[in-house]
Amino acid sequence: MAEGGGDVGFSFEEKKGDLFGCPETDALAHCVSEDLRMGKGIAVLFKKKFGGVGELMSQGKKTGKVAVKIKKNRFIFYLITKPKGPGKPSYASMGSCLKDLKKQCIENNIHNLSMPKIGCGLDRLDWDKVTDMIYEIFSDTNIHITAYYLK
């Protein structure tokens, strides 16, 4: 049996729609800054919906790592891709976050993960490059990732 459990293999899809309309059994992931301000973009919705900023801050995670919150048996992953809110992430920090996310998913037996087009809205990374990184990092798992977009 491959890493990640199950025997289906890695899969990835892009889906038009509301991320928060994904199955409640899916774990969620999105990008934040180390200061966890979550003052713009989809991060504002995560902050309103799941709260717990103090709990996330207490984890002391730095750029390149993933903070984790569990709410109603659902894992919510906060990829810390940059030090401060107004800054921009690098592909290196995104890659480090994705590797940590993979590790967290495997350790917690997560097989379904939903996310926005991470790093590609306000943070301006190129979605094709981020998608390539997702494939490269997760290809040896049995995790199904759905990336939601609105337009």
Backbone as CSV, one residue per row, in Angstrom:
resi,resn,N_x,N_y,N_z,CA_x,CA_y,CA_z,C_x,C_y,C_z
1,MET,0.854,-1.194,0.000,0.000,0.000,0.000,0.889,1.242,0.000
2,ALA,0.592,2.178,-0.840,1.383,3.411,-0.955,1.139,4.319,0.246
3,GLU,2.047,5.281,0.429,1.877,6.286,1.485,0.538,6.989,1.326
4,GLY,-0.057,7.336,2.448,-1.314,8.074,2.399,-2.522,7.186,2.601
5,GLY,-2.343,5.855,2.532,-3.447,4.938,2.774,-4.307,4.761,1.544
6,GLY,-5.189,3.792,1.593,-6.073,3.548,0.452,-5.295,2.973,-0.718
7,ASP,-5.948,2.764,-1.840,-5.234,2.216,-2.984,-5.650,2.870,-4.293
8,VAL,-6.184,4.067,-4.211,-6.687,4.747,-5.398,-5.585,5.479,-6.147
9,GLY,-4.612,6.030,-5.448,-3.569,6.828,-6.066,-3.916,8.297,-6.028
10,PHE,-2.938,9.112,-6.335,-3.113,10.562,-6.311,-4.030,10.998,-7.446
11,SER,-4.865,11.990,-7.163,-5.647,12.619,-8.223,-5.830,14.096,-7.899
12,PHE,-6.022,14.868,-8.943,-6.130,16.319,-8.813,-7.190,16.802,-9.786
13,GLU,-8.040,17.696,-9.324,-9.019,18.287,-10.230,-9.223,19.753,-9.877
14,GLU,-9.596,20.513,-10.882,-9.990,21.903,-10.682,-11.491,21.968,-10.875
15,LYS,-12.150,22.717,-10.013,-13.609,22.725,-10.029,-14.113,24.148,-9.828
16,LYS,-14.989,24.576,-10.706,-15.599,25.890,-10.546,-16.667,25.791,-9.461
17,GLY,-16.591,26.693,-8.493,-17.585,26.671,-7.426,-17.030,27.226,-6.133
18,ASP,-17.853,27.179,-5.120,-17.522,27.707,-3.801,-16.750,26.658,-3.009
19,LEU,-15.546,26.993,-2.609,-14.720,26.087,-1.817,-15.466,25.583,-0.587
20,PHE,-16.228,26.462,0.055,-16.914,26.073,1.281,-18.139,25.199,1.016
21,GLY,-18.410,24.936,-0.252,-19.465,24.002,-0.625,-18.923,22.593,-0.858
22,CYS,-17.629,22.396,-0.652,-17.035,21.078,-0.835,-17.577,20.124,0.244
23,PRO,-17.402,18.819,0.056,-17.882,17.875,1.075,-17.281,18.194,2.460
24,GLU,-18.107,18.083,3.489,-17.649,18.394,4.851,-16.590,17.419,5.338
25,THR,-16.435,16.312,4.636,-15.422,15.333,5.009,-14.041,15.708,4.456
26,ASP,-13.979,16.664,3.541,-12.689,17.109,2.985,-11.958,17.987,3.998
27,ALA,-10.652,17.814,4.074,-9.823,18.772,4.792,-9.719,20.006,3.903
28,LEU,-9.424,21.143,4.502,-9.283,22.391,3.752,-7.871,22.923,3.910
29,ALA,-7.389,23.642,2.901,-6.076,24.273,2.974,-6.133,25.623,2.278
30,HIS,-5.389,26.587,2.812,-5.238,27.890,2.153,-3.976,28.541,2.668
31,CYS,-3.586,29.638,2.030,-2.331,30.310,2.358,-2.560,31.496,3.290
32,VAL,-1.613,31.681,4.194,-1.626,32.809,5.122,-0.201,33.313,5.304
33,SER,-0.092,34.453,5.986,1.226,34.965,6.361,1.522,34.535,7.794
34,GLU,2.787,34.586,8.148,3.236,34.192,9.482,2.527,34.985,10.586
35,ASP,2.182,36.244,10.290,1.513,37.071,11.292,0.020,36.738,11.433
36,LEU,-0.492,35.837,10.570,-1.870,35.342,10.617,-2.933,36.444,10.643
37,ARG,-2.675,37.532,9.923,-3.641,38.638,9.900,-4.917,38.263,9.162
38,MET,-4.788,37.527,8.083,-5.934,37.089,7.287,-6.910,38.232,7.038
39,GLY,-6.385,39.318,6.489,-7.186,40.524,6.291,-7.707,40.731,4.881
40,LYS,-7.319,39.867,3.929,-7.753,40.036,2.538,-8.032,38.678,1.910
41,GLY,-8.764,38.729,0.807,-9.012,37.522,0.024,-9.793,36.461,0.784
42,ILE,-9.594,35.219,0.361,-10.338,34.103,0.950,-9.946,33.873,2.411
43,ALA,-8.761,34.343,2.796,-8.327,34.180,4.197,-9.314,34.831,5.161
44,VAL,-9.929,35.930,4.752,-10.927,36.606,5.593,-12.081,35.648,5.883
45,LEU,-12.506,34.911,4.877,-13.607,33.962,5.047,-13.213,32.813,5.975
46,PHE,-11.973,32.333,5.848,-11.490,31.283,6.751,-11.480,31.799,8.198
47,LYS,-11.024,33.028,8.373,-10.960,33.620,9.705,-12.360,33.735,10.320
48,LYS,-13.316,34.190,9.527,-14.700,34.331,10.016,-15.331,32.965,10.293
49,LYS,-15.108,32.027,9.408,-15.770,30.724,9.494,-15.176,29.836,10.593
50,PHE,-13.855,29.869,10.759,-13.204,28.920,11.665,-12.547,29.558,12.886
51,GLY,-12.297,30.884,12.849,-11.713,31.570,14.005,-10.410,30.936,14.465
52,GLY,-10.162,31.008,15.777,-9.010,30.325,16.357,-7.656,30.893,16.023
53,VAL,-7.575,32.189,15.752,-6.287,32.788,15.387,-5.275,32.628,16.535
54,GLY,-5.720,32.806,17.764,-4.828,32.632,18.912,-4.254,31.225,18.978
55,GLU,-5.105,30.241,18.718,-4.679,28.838,18.706,-3.623,28.602,17.625
56,LEU,-3.841,29.205,16.459,-2.881,29.077,15.362,-1.563,29.769,15.712
57,MET,-1.666,30.982,16.288,-0.461,31.729,16.673,0.368,30.936,17.682
58,SER,-0.310,30.265,18.610,0.394,29.530,19.667,1.217,28.361,19.122
59,GLN,0.934,27.945,17.888,1.724,26.864,17.284,3.111,27.340,16.869
60,GLY,3.275,28.663,16.733,4.590,29.239,16.440,5.191,28.813,15.112
61,LYS,4.368,28.534,14.147,4.864,28.081,12.837,5.457,29.247,12.054
62,LYS,6.511,28.951,11.334,7.212,29.956,10.528,6.950,29.718,9.041
63,THR,7.383,30.663,8.217,7.228,30.558,6.763,7.783,29.217,6.271
64,GLY,6.997,28.556,5.432,7.390,27.255,4.898,6.761,26.090,5.643
65,LYS,6.031,26.380,6.701,5.381,25.345,7.499,3.862,25.501,7.434
66,VAL,3.153,24.569,8.055,1.700,24.559,8.031,1.159,24.524,9.453
67,ALA,0.307,25.484,9.781,-0.409,25.468,11.054,-1.704,24.678,10.827
68,VAL,-2.204,24.053,11.887,-3.358,23.170,11.755,-4.411,23.507,12.804
69,LYS,-5.643,23.520,12.354,-6.785,23.688,13.256,-7.749,22.553,12.947
70,ILE,-8.352,22.001,13.982,-9.377,20.972,13.781,-10.678,21.533,14.334
71,LYS,-11.690,21.580,13.478,-12.994,22.083,13.893,-14.056,21.104,13.411
72,LYS,-14.834,20.589,14.339,-15.879,19.595,14.030,-15.305,18.431,13.230
73,ASN,-14.207,17.873,13.706,-13.531,16.734,13.082,-12.998,17.006,11.679
74,ARG,-12.878,18.284,11.312,-12.342,18.649,10.005,-10.995,19.338,10.199
75,PHE,-10.014,18.886,9.438,-8.703,19.524,9.472,-8.716,20.752,8.567
76,ILE,-8.201,21.863,9.085,-8.019,23.075,8.293,-6.537,23.403,8.357
77,PHE,-5.903,23.434,7.192,-4.471,23.670,7.100,-4.197,25.097,6.635
78,TYR,-3.311,25.765,7.345,-2.929,27.143,7.054,-1.476,27.125,6.569
79,LEU,-1.283,27.231,5.255,0.051,27.203,4.668,0.687,28.576,4.843
80,ILE,1.742,28.621,5.615,2.394,29.900,5.910,3.450,30.142,4.843
81,THR,3.051,30.910,3.835,3.897,31.079,2.651,4.733,32.349,2.656
82,LYS,4.535,33.214,3.666,5.278,34.486,3.699,5.271,35.030,5.126
83,PRO,6.244,35.886,5.453,6.323,36.417,6.819,5.218,37.416,7.177
84,LYS,4.906,38.341,6.275,3.939,39.403,6.593,2.845,39.479,5.536
85,GLY,1.646,39.903,5.952,0.481,40.005,5.073,0.718,40.697,3.749
86,PRO,1.325,41.887,3.761,1.486,42.604,2.488,2.549,41.998,1.557
87,GLY,3.384,41.102,2.066,4.451,40.514,1.253,3.921,39.515,0.248
88,LYS,4.827,38.956,-0.514,4.483,37.943,-1.507,5.275,36.671,-1.215
89,PRO,4.665,35.511,-1.452,5.388,34.253,-1.233,6.363,33.979,-2.379
90,SER,7.266,33.059,-2.134,8.167,32.589,-3.195,7.733,31.170,-3.565
91,TYR,8.213,30.692,-4.690,7.918,29.306,-5.056,8.598,28.363,-4.069
92,ALA,9.740,28.780,-3.518,10.433,27.954,-2.523,9.591,27.812,-1.258
93,SER,9.013,28.913,-0.779,8.195,28.816,0.437,6.919,28.016,0.166
94,MET,6.351,28.166,-1.024,5.169,27.375,-1.380,5.531,25.894,-1.402
95,GLY,6.672,25.558,-2.002,7.113,24.159,-2.051,7.304,23.573,-0.664
96,SER,7.922,24.337,0.234,8.115,23.874,1.613,6.778,23.631,2.292
97,CYS,5.832,24.546,2.077,4.492,24.390,2.658,3.803,23.143,2.115
98,LEU,3.896,22.932,0.811,3.246,21.763,0.211,3.850,20.462,0.737
99,LYS,5.152,20.434,0.959,5.794,19.235,1.524,5.310,18.992,2.953
100,ASP,5.193,20.069,3.737,4.691,19.936,5.102,3.219,19.517,5.085
101,LEU,2.445,20.062,4.150,1.033,19.698,4.013,0.900,18.209,3.690
102,LYS,1.719,17.719,2.787,1.703,16.302,2.432,1.965,15.447,3.669
103,LYS,2.987,15.827,4.423,3.345,15.100,5.649,2.165,15.081,6.624
104,GLN,1.531,16.231,6.809,0.388,16.331,7.731,-0.784,15.466,7.253
105,CYS,-1.048,15.473,5.956,-2.148,14.668,5.414,-1.892,13.180,5.641
106,ILE,-0.677,12.741,5.380,-0.338,11.322,5.560,-0.445,10.939,7.038
107,GLU,0.136,11.774,7.917,0.106,11.476,9.353,-1.315,11.416,9.909
108,ASN,-2.214,12.205,9.328,-3.584,12.274,9.837,-4.586,11.493,8.992
109,ASN,-4.055,10.658,8.084,-4.874,9.761,7.267,-5.943,10.516,6.464
110,ILE,-5.522,11.634,5.877,-6.434,12.459,5.082,-6.308,12.068,3.611
111,HIS,-7.454,11.791,2.987,-7.461,11.363,1.585,-8.120,12.360,0.648
112,ASN,-8.837,13.335,1.200,-9.514,14.329,0.379,-9.215,15.718,0.910
113,LEU,-8.662,16.546,0.039,-8.223,17.875,0.419,-8.767,18.877,-0.596
114,SER,-9.428,19.912,-0.099,-9.945,20.967,-0.973,-9.255,22.280,-0.637
115,MET,-9.029,23.079,-1.670,-8.314,24.350,-1.498,-8.698,25.310,-2.607
116,PRO,-8.436,26.599,-2.397,-8.563,27.528,-3.528,-7.316,27.350,-4.406
117,LYS,-7.203,28.121,-5.460,-5.971,28.111,-6.266,-4.901,28.827,-5.440
118,ILE,-4.285,28.065,-4.545,-3.380,28.618,-3.542,-2.230,29.430,-4.131
119,GLY,-1.985,30.566,-3.490,-0.873,31.424,-3.871,-1.068,32.205,-5.158
120,CYS,-2.232,32.075,-5.777,-2.404,32.629,-7.117,-3.425,33.750,-7.218
121,GLY,-4.032,34.115,-6.123,-4.953,35.257,-6.133,-4.153,36.506,-5.841
122,LEU,-4.312,37.019,-4.643,-3.589,38.224,-4.227,-2.075,38.016,-4.209
123,ASP,-1.646,36.765,-4.032,-0.204,36.492,-3.930,0.519,36.388,-5.269
124,ARG,-0.229,36.298,-6.354,0.311,36.430,-7.710,1.292,35.351,-8.186
125,LEU,1.289,34.168,-7.565,2.101,33.096,-8.121,1.388,32.566,-9.367
126,ASP,2.122,31.906,-10.237,1.565,31.356,-11.468,0.932,29.997,-11.167
127,TRP,-0.368,29.864,-11.458,-1.107,28.654,-11.113,-0.532,27.414,-11.789
128,ASP,-0.078,27.532,-13.033,0.511,26.372,-13.710,1.737,25.863,-12.957
129,LYS,2.558,26.772,-12.447,3.747,26.369,-11.686,3.351,25.736,-10.357
130,VAL,2.357,26.322,-9.688,1.897,25.767,-8.412,1.284,24.375,-8.644
131,THR,0.512,24.230,-9.706,-0.082,22.926,-10.033,1.010,21.894,-10.264
132,ASP,2.055,22.267,-11.003,3.184,21.350,-11.228,3.798,20.925,-9.905
133,MET,3.932,21.857,-8.973,4.495,21.544,-7.650,3.585,20.571,-6.896
134,ILE,2.284,20.793,-6.964,1.328,19.901,-6.294,1.482,18.481,-6.846
135,TYR,1.514,18.353,-8.175,1.681,17.034,-8.796,2.997,16.384,-8.353
136,GLU,4.070,17.150,-8.399,5.382,16.614,-8.052,5.425,16.126,-6.603
137,ILE,4.873,16.908,-5.695,4.962,16.596,-4.265,3.976,15.509,-3.840
138,PHE,2.770,15.520,-4.384,1.728,14.592,-3.931,1.579,13.339,-4.794
139,SER,2.332,13.214,-5.874,2.103,12.127,-6.837,2.270,10.728,-6.249
140,ASP,3.028,10.597,-5.166,3.235,9.273,-4.574,2.288,9.005,-3.400
141,THR,1.199,9.782,-3.315,0.226,9.602,-2.234,-1.089,9.069,-2.801
142,ASN,-2.020,8.821,-1.917,-3.379,8.437,-2.313,-4.347,9.534,-1.893
143,ILE,-3.940,10.753,-2.165,-4.738,11.921,-1.767,-5.398,12.516,-3.006
144,HIS,-6.680,12.826,-2.866,-7.408,13.501,-3.941,-7.488,14.986,-3.560
145,ILE,-6.962,15.846,-4.426,-6.979,17.290,-4.185,-7.918,17.957,-5.187
146,THR,-8.787,18.804,-4.653,-9.668,19.602,-5.507,-9.335,21.073,-5.282
147,ALA,-9.024,21.763,-6.370,-8.764,23.201,-6.308,-9.990,23.915,-6.856
148,TYR,-10.592,24.722,-6.018,-11.808,25.468,-6.400,-11.449,26.852,-6.913
149,TYR,-12.237,27.317,-7.882,-12.089,28.672,-8.393,-13.479,29.218,-8.695
150,LEU,-13.593,30.549,-8.642,-14.881,31.184,-8.861,-15.074,31.648,-10.299
151,LYS,-13.985,32.065,-10.979,-14.134,32.538,-12.354,-13.079,31.914,-13.244
